[in-house]
Amino acid sequence: MGMTIAEKMLAAHSGYDQVVPGQLIECDIDWVLCHEITTPAALKMLEDRGMARV
């Protein structure tokens, strides 16, 4: 069976020819999307814990 569009994007950015559901991968990202309501609170929580990055 072929890969979904999400699987194709993850494979392309992780260096794998194919990825499957449940597989753990590391990949380079182009964009990060954040929700306008929850993101500021999440960033504040990380800063309060001394975390500069995720």
N, C-alpha and C positions, 0 to 999 in steps of 0.2 A: 504494500500500500504506500502511496506517496505521502509526503509531509504536508502539514498545514502551512499557511503563509507565515505564521508565527514561528514554527519549527524551522522553516527555511531561513528566516532572518536570524534566528539564534545560531543556527549552524554556520551561516556565513560570517558572523561576528565572533564565533568561538574557535574557528579553525577546523571544525569537524565537517565531514562530508554529509553526515546525517545525525540528527538528534532524535531522541524518543521521549515520550512523557515519563516523568519520574527521574530522568537523568540529571545529575548535577553537573553544571558547566560553569566556566568563567568566560565572560565575553566582554569585548570593548563596547561601550555604549556611545551613541551619537547624541541622544536627547534624554532629558529627564523631565517628566511631566509631574506637576505637583498640584494637589487640590488646594484652592485658595482659602478654605476654612481650616483644614486640619494641618497643613504644612507649617504655618508659623508656630503652632503649639508644639509640634513634633521637634522643630528646630530648637525651640527654647528648652525643651526637655533634654535634648542632646547637649546643649551648651551648659545647662545646669549640672550635668554629669561630667563636664570637662572633656567632652568628645568634640574634636574639631572636624571629623569626617566620619562617614559611614563606611 
